[in-house]
Amino acid sequence: IKDGIYDGVPEIGIETSSLINQHHRKYLGLPENSGGILVERIVPFSSAEGVLQSGDVLTKIEDLHIDAAGMANYVEQQVAFYIEAENRQIGDSLKLQVWRNGNFENLTLKLKAPPFGEEMRNSYDKRPEYLIFGGLVFIALNRNYIHSPGNLLPPLAYEHWYREVERPNTRRQQVVILTHVLPASVNSGYTNLHNFIVSSLNHEPVNSLAHLDQMLKKMPRETVHVVFESKWQSLPLVLNFKESLEQHNLILKRYGIEESSYIVNKNH
């Protein structure tokens, strides 16, 4: 907050379940009265990734002992264990104690913002990110876009909200979509195409808008076709690579566009 930038509230990034059942606790070899909850899943790209493991029993967070229901005594009140994370800033460290492989282990993780948080929250007073190639306009799917008229479609809704729930660890850093086409001879036949979810470029997975930008820039000059594929479409989108490069500046000039891309995080 002091730097004038709101980074959001950090999250540990785990899915847990209670360990009230005494038989389950004995099966795990937990000492009596040790408390603790079971870590069932680690959220990809979260604070917990690489530190906690599925199957860990989280018994302590900082100085708070966690009971079998996931509650902790905090200022004379029973609260959810993750309050210690929410009271800290992104970038702060958090000390944890877990029961792993029959022993207690002390761990430290660095708190991060919730993964995919930028895409999940409404964005205000920010210049939209985009990428134009061959007259095709790409963006990273976000809350603002999906709530704009005509865009609350099943494929977009699934990729935005439900993929990570139904198919854990399959969501990419960003969901890249073709929003619309700036008509030109190089993209003839695709003028009415929009909301095309880009899964791969020339059979290589696309992980983010910045990743797509780098893939196009590093494309060998002898490449004949640029093939955008979508798991939601039976047919790919195909452009001639040489013609796309040759018509690039002409397309930008025709539509009064000064920059072919605006991407804040080039390393995304």
C-alpha positions as CSV (number, residue, x, y, z in Angstrom):
1,I,0.0,0.0,0.0
2,K,2.9,2.4,0.8
3,D,4.1,2.3,-2.8
4,G,0.7,3.4,-4.0
5,I,0.0,0.1,-5.6
6,Y,-2.7,-2.4,-4.4
7,D,-1.3,-5.9,-4.9
8,G,-4.3,-7.7,-3.4
9,V,-4.6,-10.1,-0.5
10,P,-2.2,-13.1,-0.5
11,E,-3.3,-16.7,-0.4
12,I,-1.6,-19.9,0.6
13,G,-3.1,-21.8,-2.3
14,I,-4.3,-25.1,-0.9
15,E,-7.4,-27.1,-0.7
16,T,-7.9,-28.9,2.7
17,S,-10.2,-31.2,4.5
18,S,-10.8,-31.7,8.2
19,L,-9.2,-34.6,10.1
20,I,-11.9,-35.1,12.8
21,N,-12.1,-38.8,12.2
22,Q,-9.8,-40.5,14.8
23,H,-9.3,-43.6,12.6
24,H,-7.9,-41.5,9.8
25,R,-5.6,-39.7,12.2
26,K,-4.3,-43.0,13.5
27,Y,-3.8,-44.2,10.0
28,L,-1.6,-41.1,9.3
29,G,0.3,-41.8,12.5
30,L,-0.5,-38.4,14.0
31,P,0.3,-37.9,17.7
32,E,-2.6,-37.4,20.1
33,N,-3.9,-33.9,20.5
34,S,-1.7,-32.7,17.6
35,G,-4.6,-31.2,15.6
36,G,-4.1,-30.5,12.0
37,I,-5.9,-30.6,8.7
38,L,-5.2,-32.6,5.6
39,V,-3.8,-30.9,2.5
40,E,-5.6,-32.4,-0.4
41,R,-4.4,-30.3,-3.3
42,I,-1.9,-27.6,-4.2
43,V,-3.2,-24.8,-6.4
44,P,-0.8,-24.3,-9.4
45,F,1.4,-21.2,-9.4
46,S,0.3,-20.5,-5.8
47,S,2.4,-19.7,-2.7
48,A,2.2,-23.3,-1.6
49,E,3.5,-24.8,-4.9
50,G,6.9,-26.4,-4.3
51,V,6.7,-26.1,-0.5
52,L,3.6,-28.0,0.6
53,Q,2.6,-31.4,-0.7
54,S,-0.6,-33.2,-1.2
55,G,-1.0,-35.5,1.9
56,D,0.7,-33.1,4.3
57,V,-1.1,-32.4,7.6
58,L,-0.9,-28.7,8.3
59,T,-0.7,-28.4,12.1
60,K,0.7,-24.9,12.7
61,I,0.8,-21.6,11.0
62,E,3.2,-19.1,12.6
63,D,2.3,-19.3,16.3
64,L,-1.2,-20.6,15.7
65,H,-2.0,-24.2,16.4
66,I,-4.6,-25.6,13.9
67,D,-7.2,-27.9,15.2
68,A,-8.7,-30.9,13.3
69,A,-11.5,-28.7,11.9
70,G,-9.1,-26.1,10.5
71,M,-9.7,-23.5,13.2
72,A,-7.2,-21.6,15.3
73,N,-7.4,-19.4,18.4
74,Y,-6.7,-15.8,17.3
75,V,-7.2,-12.8,19.7
76,E,-9.4,-15.0,21.9
77,Q,-11.6,-16.0,19.0
78,Q,-11.9,-19.2,16.9
79,V,-11.1,-18.3,13.3
80,A,-10.1,-20.1,10.1
81,F,-6.4,-20.9,10.0
82,Y,-5.6,-18.9,6.9
83,I,-6.1,-15.6,8.7
84,E,-2.4,-15.4,9.3
85,A,-1.9,-15.3,5.5
86,E,-4.6,-12.8,4.9
87,N,-3.1,-10.4,7.6
88,R,0.2,-10.3,5.7
89,Q,1.4,-8.6,2.5
90,I,2.3,-10.2,-0.8
91,G,6.0,-11.0,-0.6
92,D,6.0,-11.7,3.2
93,S,7.2,-15.0,4.6
94,L,4.9,-17.4,6.4
95,K,6.1,-20.2,8.7
96,L,4.3,-23.5,8.7
97,Q,4.5,-26.8,10.5
98,V,3.4,-30.0,8.8
99,W,3.2,-33.7,9.6
100,R,4.9,-35.5,6.7
101,N,6.1,-39.0,6.4
102,G,5.7,-39.7,10.1
103,N,7.6,-36.5,11.2
104,F,6.9,-32.9,12.0
105,E,8.7,-30.5,9.5
106,N,9.0,-26.7,9.7
107,L,8.6,-25.0,6.4
108,T,8.6,-21.4,5.1
109,L,6.8,-20.1,2.1
110,K,6.7,-16.7,0.3
111,L,3.2,-15.3,0.0
112,K,1.9,-14.6,-3.5
113,A,-1.2,-13.1,-4.9
114,P,-3.9,-15.6,-5.8
115,P,-3.0,-17.3,-9.1
116,F,-5.0,-15.9,-12.0
117,G,-6.1,-13.0,-9.8
118,E,-5.6,-10.4,-12.5
119,E,-7.9,-12.3,-14.8
120,M,-10.5,-13.0,-12.1
121,R,-10.9,-9.5,-10.8
122,N,-12.5,-6.5,-12.5
123,S,-9.9,-4.1,-13.8
124,Y,-10.2,-0.3,-13.6
125,D,-8.1,2.5,-15.0
126,K,-5.8,0.1,-16.8
127,R,-4.9,0.1,-20.4
128,P,-6.1,-3.2,-22.0
129,E,-3.4,-5.6,-23.1
130,Y,-3.5,-6.9,-26.7
131,L,-1.5,-8.4,-29.5
132,I,-2.2,-7.9,-33.3
133,F,-0.7,-10.3,-35.9
134,G,-2.0,-10.5,-39.5
135,G,-5.0,-8.4,-38.5
136,L,-6.0,-10.9,-35.8
137,V,-6.5,-9.2,-32.4
138,F,-5.6,-11.3,-29.4
139,I,-6.2,-10.7,-25.7
140,A,-5.9,-12.6,-22.4
141,L,-9.4,-13.6,-21.2
142,N,-10.4,-11.5,-18.2
143,R,-13.4,-10.7,-16.1
144,N,-14.1,-7.4,-17.8
145,Y,-14.2,-9.1,-21.2
146,I,-16.4,-12.0,-20.3
147,H,-18.9,-9.7,-18.7
148,S,-19.2,-7.5,-21.7
149,P,-22.2,-7.9,-24.0
150,G,-22.3,-11.1,-26.0
151,N,-19.2,-12.7,-24.4
152,L,-20.7,-14.9,-21.6
153,L,-20.3,-18.0,-23.7
154,P,-20.0,-21.6,-22.5
155,P,-16.4,-22.1,-23.7
156,L,-15.2,-18.8,-22.3
157,A,-17.0,-19.4,-19.0
158,Y,-15.5,-22.9,-18.7
159,E,-11.9,-21.7,-19.4
160,H,-12.3,-18.7,-17.1
161,W,-14.1,-20.2,-14.0
162,Y,-14.4,-24.0,-14.2
163,R,-11.5,-25.6,-15.9
164,E,-9.2,-25.6,-12.8
165,V,-12.1,-27.0,-10.7
166,E,-13.0,-29.8,-13.0
167,R,-9.6,-30.6,-14.4
168,P,-7.0,-29.5,-11.8
169,N,-3.5,-28.4,-13.1
170,T,-4.7,-28.0,-16.7
171,R,-5.3,-24.2,-16.7
172,R,-2.6,-22.2,-18.4
173,Q,-1.2,-18.9,-17.1
174,Q,-3.6,-17.0,-19.3
175,V,-6.4,-18.0,-21.7
176,V,-5.6,-16.4,-25.0
177,I,-8.5,-15.6,-27.3
178,L,-8.9,-14.0,-30.7
179,T,-11.5,-11.3,-30.1
180,H,-12.0,-10.0,-33.6
181,V,-10.4,-9.6,-37.0
182,L,-9.2,-6.5,-38.8
183,P,-10.2,-7.4,-42.4
184,A,-7.3,-7.7,-44.8
185,S,-6.4,-9.9,-47.7
186,V,-4.1,-12.1,-45.6
187,N,-7.0,-13.0,-43.3
188,S,-9.8,-13.3,-45.8
189,G,-12.5,-15.7,-44.8
190,Y,-12.0,-15.0,-41.1
191,T,-13.6,-11.6,-40.9
192,N,-16.5,-12.8,-38.7
193,L,-14.5,-15.0,-36.5
194,H,-14.4,-14.0,-32.8
195,N,-13.9,-15.5,-29.4
196,F,-11.6,-18.2,-30.8
197,I,-9.7,-19.7,-27.9
198,V,-6.1,-20.3,-28.9
199,S,-4.8,-23.6,-27.6
200,S,-1.6,-23.9,-29.7
201,L,0.5,-22.2,-32.4
202,N,1.9,-24.5,-35.0
203,H,1.2,-27.4,-32.6
204,E,3.0,-25.8,-29.6
205,P,0.9,-25.0,-26.6
206,V,0.3,-21.2,-25.9
207,N,0.5,-20.4,-22.2
208,S,-0.1,-16.6,-22.2
209,L,-0.4,-13.5,-24.4
210,A,3.3,-12.7,-23.8
211,H,4.2,-16.3,-24.7
212,L,2.2,-16.0,-28.0
213,D,4.0,-12.8,-28.7
214,Q,7.4,-14.4,-28.2
215,M,6.5,-17.5,-30.3
216,L,5.5,-15.3,-33.2
217,K,8.7,-13.2,-32.9
218,K,10.9,-16.3,-32.8
219,M,9.1,-18.0,-35.7
220,P,11.7,-19.0,-38.4
221,R,11.5,-16.8,-41.4
222,E,11.2,-19.8,-43.7
223,T,7.9,-20.8,-42.0
224,V,5.1,-21.0,-44.6
225,H,2.0,-21.2,-42.5
226,V,1.0,-19.9,-39.1
227,V,-1.6,-22.3,-37.6
228,F,-3.7,-21.3,-34.6
229,E,-5.5,-24.3,-33.1
230,S,-8.3,-24.4,-30.6
231,K,-9.5,-27.4,-28.5
232,W,-13.0,-25.8,-28.9
233,Q,-12.9,-25.7,-32.7
234,S,-12.7,-28.6,-35.2
235,L,-10.8,-26.5,-37.8
236,P,-7.7,-24.4,-37.2
237,L,-7.1,-20.8,-38.3
238,V,-4.3,-20.6,-40.9
239,L,-2.4,-17.6,-42.2
240,N,0.5,-17.2,-44.6
241,F,3.4,-16.2,-42.5
242,K,5.3,-14.2,-45.1
243,E,2.1,-12.3,-46.2
244,S,1.3,-11.6,-42.5
245,L,4.6,-9.9,-42.0
246,E,4.4,-8.0,-45.3
247,Q,1.0,-6.6,-44.6
248,H,1.6,-5.9,-40.9
249,N,2.3,-2.2,-41.0
250,L,-0.3,-1.6,-43.7
251,I,-3.0,-3.1,-41.6
252,L,-2.0,-1.0,-38.6
253,K,-2.0,2.2,-40.7
254,R,-5.3,1.4,-42.3
255,Y,-7.0,1.0,-38.9
256,G,-5.2,3.9,-37.2
257,I,-3.3,1.7,-34.7
258,E,0.0,3.0,-33.5
259,E,1.3,-0.1,-31.7
260,S,0.8,-3.7,-32.7
261,S,0.9,-4.9,-29.1
262,Y,0.7,-3.7,-25.5
263,I,1.8,-6.3,-22.9
264,V,2.8,-5.3,-19.4
265,N,4.4,-8.5,-18.2
266,K,6.6,-9.8,-21.0
267,N,7.7,-12.7,-18.8
268,H,4.1,-13.9,-18.1
